[in-house]
């Protein structure tokens, strides 16, 4: 895991399955943690932690209280902005 700390961008290999699912949903538009949790089956707390990690690494922006938007998709073969 090359970017576990320090705010550096994550590599595709660093992503958890929950982060990948959230990124896929974010490619379609803005999301909330409860929406991601409901759609994916992950717990709300876990989804919040995963989104916070994506924010910390600069891939997602928290644009309002609980509302997230894709900034940069770290996965190969994506255009980065959905």
C-alpha positions in Angstrom: 0.0 0.0 0.0 2.0 2.9 -1.3 -0.2 5.7 -0.1 -1.5 4.7 3.3 -0.7 8.1 4.8 0.2 11.7 4.1 -2.6 12.8 1.7 -0.9 11.2 -1.3 -3.2 9.9 -4.1 -4.1 6.3 -3.8 -3.2 3.7 -6.4 -5.8 1.4 -7.8 -4.3 -1.4 -5.7 -4.8 0.6 -2.5 -8.6 0.8 -2.9 -10.9 -1.2 -0.7 -13.9 -2.9 -2.3 -16.1 -0.3 -0.6 -14.0 2.6 -2.0 -14.3 1.1 -5.5 -18.1 0.8 -5.1 -18.3 4.4 -3.9 -16.1 5.6 -6.8 -18.3 3.8 -9.3 -21.4 5.5 -7.8 -19.6 8.9 -7.8 -18.9 8.5 -11.5 -22.7 8.8 -11.9 -23.0 12.0 -9.7 -22.9 13.2 -6.2 -23.7 10.8 -3.3 -24.3 10.7 0.4 -22.9 8.1 2.7 -26.3 6.7 3.6 -27.1 6.3 -0.1 -23.8 4.4 -0.8 -24.4 2.2 2.3 -27.9 1.3 1.2 -26.9 0.6 -2.4 -23.8 -1.5 -1.5 -24.8 -3.2 1.8 -21.8 -1.9 3.7 -22.5 -0.3 7.1 -23.0 3.4 7.2 -20.1 3.9 9.5 -17.8 1.9 7.2 -18.9 3.9 4.2 -18.2 7.2 6.0 -14.7 6.0 6.9 -14.0 5.0 3.3 -15.3 8.3 1.9 -13.3 10.2 4.4 -10.2 8.3 3.3 -10.9 9.1 -0.3 -11.3 12.8 0.7 -8.0 12.7 2.6 -6.2 11.4 -0.5 -7.8 14.0 -2.8 -10.0 11.7 -4.9 -13.3 12.9 -3.5 -14.5 16.3 -2.2 -17.0 16.8 0.6 -18.9 19.7 -1.0 -21.6 20.0 1.7 -22.4 18.3 5.0 -22.6 14.7 4.0 -22.5 15.3 0.2 -19.6 14.0 -1.8 -18.4 14.6 -5.4 -15.7 12.8 -7.4 -12.5 14.8 -8.1 -10.1 12.2 -9.4 -10.7 8.5 -10.0 -7.5 6.6 -9.2 -8.5 3.5 -11.1 -6.9 2.7 -14.5 -9.1 3.1 -17.5 -11.2 5.9 -16.0 -11.3 9.5 -17.2 -11.2 10.9 -13.6 -14.4 12.9 -13.6 -17.1 10.5 -14.4 
